[in-house]
Amino acid sequence: MAIMYRTLMLSSLWLMVSFTVINAQTFQEVVESGDRNVWYAYLAKHDLDACNGNQSLLSAAAKAGNIPLIKALLKEGAQVNQSCSGGDTPLMLATAYQRNHAAKILLRTGADPMHKDAMQRNTFDLALEHENFQLFNHLIRTDGHNLAEPDGPFLFRQEGNMLAHLQIVKTKKEKIRAMSNVVEGPFFYNKTWACHDKKGQELFSFQIRKKPQPTPAEFASPEKLLAISDIEGNFDAFANLLKGNEVINEDYEWTYGSGHLVLVGDFFDRGPQVTESLWLVYKLEEEAKRAGGRVHFILGNHETMNLRGDFRYVDPKYFVHASLFNLQYANLYAPNSILGEWLRTKNTMVKIGETLFCHGGLSQDFVQRQLSIQRVNDITRKYIDADPIRVKNDDAAKAIFNTSKGILWYRGYVQKKTDSEKVAKTLDFYEARNIVVGHTPVNEICQLYDGQVIAIDVPHNMGEEHQQALLIEYNQMYAVGMHGKKRLLNTSTAKITP
């Protein structure tokens, strides 16, 4: 009897242990397991596409790179584009975690690379963000056509006074076509070139100029001046600000008379309409000059990144467009391109009246070198295409291109890493009263350090209320919106935009 009782107790204990083991198979244990029995035991108690937090089982398997589990789930009918609370699909997680084998399997079974997460990023964006260039190139080859849209023109000087013209157009049958031709000079200076919107409709036209030369960096104060920064490929916001403040008319023609337009860097990257934005600036520059006004295009860190081969933030469509021409993206802004040679003549620092303009700001490390405005601009142009080793071997160039304390990158003004007294000494050296900077986001255009610093990098992509420019009119400073409504600036504290 005792033996039977003991046997029953052991049997019951074994059943309890067995039951505990089965129930101990958590979501993560299933993802990490290579045992099919474990997978199907879990699926017997849970929905195939159920979310566990912000991941489905397929998403978690893709993140972990568990190929057998991915194949088993797909065979069972798991939704390949399922997303949970975070908005990430299995493909997006595979991309972010460099699980390229998993990503390719998902693509072959219908994963959508154009799906956007909560931050409006698609798989192309994530591949670039996480420097997953192997998968990005695969996406370009297999799904790049999804990104192509009207773009250009891209114009290049060639030997023998010839001009190469590349453009992506939309045909009458709504198909995208990459076209190319060569125009013999000097007749191309009389030819009109056009930029188009996403639907293929013409936005504006322009003529190219002979080789540009560096422009002066110091000017007397005009009666009115409008300053904008960090457009980042957001052509609509840029055009609306210009129209709303009567800088241009509905036909994109200069109407600002003798006024000055100052563009404080970062028109490149992130957004999908960089080309249109650059050509509009190029066109307005000449029109303003003829009317007695001026357009000042100041280099930001994203301009120099693109010219120096750092493409981390480029909108993926531009890689697709370059590939349609059998080019690398870097070729689009090479020194022999019209836009590339024009950009390489631009200033990094400009002074208009008693106001300095630069993209990032002037750190104390930078100021200690006591570089004149002309010297800063000359060195930037000299080293913009230079090898990084050459830059490091020149103290002045190193100070300019430094990615934390250089004039293109410094964030210390908005992040409160200096004080009014130090800012005043900097301004005294340059014989200026204040300095206008972009680069570091603020919720609204504002004055800092007793009005000595004006921060103007507002988030143009966050809606009409954030689309602002700085207006300096008869020595008064205003923030103006896209309808021209003025707000007199008072000294305030900036808040960094999340």
N, C-alpha and C positions, 0 to 999 in steps of 0.2 A: 504493500500500500504506500509506504514511504517513498519507494522507488518510483511508483506511478505518479505520485504527487510532485516529486522532484522533476520528473520528465515533463509533466504538464507546465510546471513553472518555467523551465528552460525554454520550452516551446513558445510560451506566451511572451517571454522576454525577447526571444528572437523575432517574433512578430512585431513587438513594439519597436525594436531597434530598426527592423526593416522599414516599418512605416515612417519612422523618424527620418531615415536616410532619404526616402522618396520625397518627403515634404521639405527636406532641407535643400532641395534643388532650387535655388533662387534663380531669378532672372539672369544675373551675372554668371552664375555657375553654368547655366545652360549655354550662354554665349561662349564661354571658354571651353566647354566640353567638346570632345571629338566623338562622343558616344551617341549613336543614333537613337538608342533606346532611351537615353536621357532626354533627347530633344522631343521625341514623340510622346513620352510620358508627360512632359511639360505641356505640350500642345493639346493633349487630351483634356487638360483642365483650364486652358486659356485660349482666347480667341487668337487666330493667326496674326491679325493686324492690330491687336490691342496695344495701346501705348503704356509703357512703364516709365512714368515720369515724362521726359521729353524724347523718348526713343521707342520705336517699335523693335521687335526682335530682329527684323531684317536690318534696321538701321544700326543696332548694336553689333550685329554680326559683321556688317560692312566696316564699322569703326574698328573692330578687332581684327579684321582681315581673315575671318573664319570662312574660307572658301567652301568646304564641304557643307557647312550649315547654310550658307547663302544659296547654294545650288538646291539643297533640300527644300528650303523655304520657298524658293521660286517655283519649284516643281509642284509644291502643294498649293500654289496660287497666291502667294503673298503679293500685296500691292507694291510694285516697284517704286512708285512715286509717293508712297505714304509719308506724311510728315506729322509730327506731334506738336507739342506746345512751342518748341523752339523754332519750328518752321524748316528744320533741316531734313532733307530726304536722305535715304541710304547713300545715294550717289554723292551728295554733298559731304557727308561724313567720311566716306571713303576717300574723297579728294583731300579734305582737310588733314586727314591722318596718314596721307601718303600710301593708302592701300590701293595701288594702281591696278593690280590684277582684279581685285573686287570691283573697282570702278568700271573696268572694261567689260566685265560680265554683266553688270547692271545696265550699261549702255546698250549692249547687244540685246537685252531683253526689254528695251523700251524706256529706260530711265530718261527723264527730260532734263537736259543740261540748262535749260532756260528758266526752270522753276526758281523763284526768288524766296529767300528766307525773310525773317522779320526785319532785317536791316537792308532789304532790297538787293541782296547780292545773289548772283547765280553761280553755277559751277565754274564758269570761266573766271569770274571774279575771285572765287575761293582758291582756285588753282594758282593764280598769280599772287594772291595775298599770302599763301603758305609756301610760295616759291616751289610749287610742284610743276616744274616746267616740262617734265616728261609727259605728264597727263595733259597739260595745257596744249602741247603740240599735237597730241593725239586728238583732243577736242577740236582743234583748228582743222585737222584733216577730215574728221568725220562729221562734225556738226557746225563748222564755222559759217556755213551758208546762212544759218539762223541769225547771225549778227550783222551780216552785210547790209548796207543801206547807202543811199546816195552820199557821196563824199568827194572832196577835192575842190578845185583842181590842185594837183601836185605838179609843180613846174620845176624843171632842172636845166641849168645851163650845161651845154655840151660843147665839145671841141668843134671848131669851124663855125662859130657864131650860130649854133643851132640851139633850139629849145625843145626839150622833151615835155610832153603834156600827158599826164595820167589822170583819169577821173573815173569814178564809179557812178553810173547813171541808172535810172529806172526806165525800162522800155515801155512802150504803149501797152504791152501785155503784162505789165506789172512785174517784170523780171529784172533782176539786178545784173548789170553787165559791166565788166571792167574794160575800159577803152583806153587806147594809147595812140599817140601820133607824134610826129616831129614837125616843128615849124621852123622854117629857115629865117635867120635874122638878116637885117635888123627889123624886119616887118612885124615881128611879134610885139614890138613896143606899141604899135598902133592897134593891135588886136584887143578885143574885149573878152574878158573871162568871167564866168558866172559861178556863184555858189548857190546850191539848192537845198531845200529843206528835206525832211525825211520822206515826204511824198513825191519828191522829184520836182517840185515847183521852184522856180527861180526866186531867190531872196534878193540878191543884189549883184551888180556887175562891177568890174574894176579893170584898170590897166596896170601892167607892171612897169616898174621904173628901172632905169639903168642902175648899175651897182651902187648900193647905198653906202654912205660914209657915216662914221660916228657923229652924233649930234652933240651940241653943247650941253652942259649939265647945270648951268646957272642962268637964271632968267629974272627979269624984273617982275614984280607982282602984277598980274592982270586984274581987271575989275571983277572978274568972276572965274572960278576954278572949280571943277568937279573931279573928285578923286574916288576911285573904285578899286578894290583889291579882291583877290581870291575867287574869281569867277569859276575857275576849274571846269571848263567845258560846258557851263550852263549858259548857252547862247541866248535863250529866251529871257532870262533874268537880266542879262547884260543889255540886250536890245531894249527891253522895257524900261530900264533905268535911264538909258540915253534918250528914248522917246519922251518919257514922262517928265524929264528935266530939260526938254527942248534942245538937246545937243544934236539930235538928228530928227528928220521927219519920217513919215511912214515909208518913204522910199530909201531909207538908210543913207540920206545925204546930210552932210554937215550943215547945221543951222545955228551954231554957237558963236558965230562971228569971231571976234578977237579973244574969246574965252579959251581957257586951257583945260584939257582933259588929261588927268594923270592916272595911269593904270599901274597899281603898286604890286605887280607880280602875281604869279600863280594863276595863269589862264590855262595852263596845261593840266592834264591828268583828271582822273575820277569821272568827269562828265563825258557825254558822248558827242559834244559839238565843239571840239577844240578848233578844228580847221576853220569853221565858219567864223568863230570868234577872232582868230588871228587875222584872217583876210579882211574882216571888217575894220580892225585896227589899222591894218596896212592901208586900206582905202581911205579911211578918215584922216590919217596922218597927212597925206598930200592935200586933201580938200581943206583941212584946217589951215595949213600953211598958206595956201592961196588966199584964204579969207582973212589972214592976219592973226590967226589963232595958232594953237599948238596941241599936238597929242604927244604925250610922253609915255612910252612903254618901258617900265622898269622891270628888270629881271628879278624873279623870285627863285626860291630854291627848286621849284618844280620845273621852271624853264631850264635851269642849269643841269638838273638831273637828266632831263631828256636829251640835252645836247652832249652830256658827258657819259651817256650809256647806262643810266640807272632808270629802269622802266617798271619799277614795282607798282606804281599807281596808275599806269596807262589803262584806259578803258579797253577791254579785250577786242572790241570791234576793230581797233586800229591795227592790231596784229593780223587780223583776218584780211583787212584791206591791203596791207603790205604784201601778204602772201598771194593775193589775187594778181598782183603785178610781178610776182616772183622776186620780191625784194624782202629784205629784213626791215623791221620797223625803223631802225636807226637811219636807214637811207632816206626816209621821208624828210628829215631835217638835217641832212648832211650839208657841209659847206657849199656844195654846188647847187643845192636847192634854193629857190627864190626866198622861201620863208626862212630857211636855215641861214643864208648869208645875211638876211635882214636882221634876224634875232641876234646874230653875233656882233652887230654894231651897237646894240642897246646898252644903256647905262644901268648901273646898279645903285647909284646914288644921285639924286637930283635936288637942287635947291632953287626954289621959286620965291622970290621976295625974301622973307625971313623964315620960311618954312622948309625944312628938310623932308625928303621923302626917301624911304628905303623899305625893303620888304620885311625884314626881321626886326632889326634894331641895332643899337651900338652898345655892345657890352664894354665893361671896363678893360678887359683884356685887349679888345680891338682898339679902343680909344687910346690906350697907352702907346700905340705905334704911331700916333699922330699922322695918319695918312690923309692927305688932302682929298677933296672930292674927285679932282681930275686923276690923281694917282690911283684911287680905288677903282675908278672906271677903266683906266688903262690896264691895270693889272688883271682885272676880271676878264677883259677881252683877250689879253695875251695868253692866259692860262685856261680858258674855257674848254679848249680841246686838248690840253696837255695831259700827259701821263701823270697819274697820282704821285709817282715818285718825284717828278719835277716840281709839283705843287708843294710837297713836303720839304723840299730843299730850298724853297724861297719863303722866308718868314712872313712877308707881307701877303703872298698868295695863300699861305696856310691859314693866316688870320681871317682872310675873306671867306674861304671855302670851309672853314671849320664848322662841323655840323651841330655844334651846340652854342658856340660863342661868336661865330662869324656873322657878318652883316645880313646874310641870306637866311639864317637859321635861328638867331637869338630870340628867345621868348621871355627874357627876364623882365621886360617892362610890365607886361600883363600879369606875369606870375609873381610880381612884387619882390624881385631879387636885387633891387637897387633902391635908391632914395632920391628925393627931389634935389638935394644938394649935388649929388653926382651927375644927375641928368643936366642940371644947370651948367656945370663945368664942361660937359660934353658940348652943349649948345654954344657956350662961349667960344670954344675952340673953332667951331664952324661958323661963328658970327650969325647964329640963328636964334629965333625966339621959341620955336617948337619943332617937333618932329612927328610925321605921320607914318604909321607902320601898319602892316597887315600881318599875315602868317599865323598869329595866335588868335583863335576864335573868341569873340565876345558876343553877348546877347544883342547888344545894340552899339552903335557908334558912340564913343565916349571919350572924355578927357581924363587924363591921369596925371599925377605928380604936379598938382596945381596948374593944370592946363598945358604943361610942357610937352606931354605926349598925347597924341590922338590915335586911338586904336580903331581900325575900320574893317577888320576881317569879320564880317557878319555871315551867318549861314544862309547864303542865297538859295540853297536847295530846300529850305524848310518852310517855304511859303512866302506869299507877298509881303506879309508884315515884317519879315526879316530882310527883305531886299532893300538895302539902303546904300546911299553914297554920302560922301562928305562934300559939302558946298562951302567954299570960302568966297564971300562976296563983300566987297568993301571992308576987308579986314575982320568981318564977323564970320564965325563958324557955325554951320548948321548941319544936322543930319536930315537928309531928304529921302523920301520914299519914291516908289515908281510912278507916283502921280504928282511929284513935285512939291508935296506938302513939306514945309520947313519946321524943324524943331531946333531952337537955339541951344547950343551945347553949353552945359555947365559942368564944372569939375565934379566927377562922380567916380564910383568904384566899379571896375569892370568885373563881370562874372564870366568865367570860362564856360563856353558852351559844351555840354556833355557830348 
